C-alpha cells in the first residue's frame, strides 16, 4: 500500500477539468478550478474565501456549496470528513475515489492510493446479494509528526 501527502498532479487536475465542462455552471467551473489549484483538502469556506479574494463579486457561499455537491455527484470531486463536522473536498479523476489516514491531533491527511475495501465489497455482495453503490473509509489516528511531538513533550 502506498500513500502520499495530499498533492494533486497537473495531469490529474487537467483530466478532471476537461471532463463534462459543458454540464457545469459558471460557479461550478470556478470551484473546480480552485480545487485543481489546491494541494490540500479544502472546505467550502476555504474555497469561498479564495474565490472572493480573487474577485469580490465572485460566487456566494451558497453557490460554492451547491457547486461542490454537483461536482461530487458528477464524480469530479470527493468529500472527506475529518471528524470535525465540516466536510473538505478534493479533486478526483472522474468516477474514482480514494481513502485517507487522518490525524486526530493536527487534522493532516494522507492520501492512500489503494482502495482497501473492494475485496470486502465483493465478498459482502456475493454472500448477501447486496448491490453496493459506494463506500467511505477514513482511518483516524495520530500521525508520525504528532507522535514525535508528544514523545518530546513527555521527555521535557
Buried (B, 14 or more C-beta within 10 A) or exposed (E): EEBEEBEBEEEBBEBBBEBBEEEBEEBBEBBBBBBBEBEEBBBBEBBBBBBBEEEEEBBEBEBBBBBBBBBBEBBBBBBBBBEEEEBBBBBBBEEEBBBBBBBEEEEBBBBBEEBEBEEEBEEBEEEEEEEEEEBEEBEEEBBEEBEEBEEEEEEE
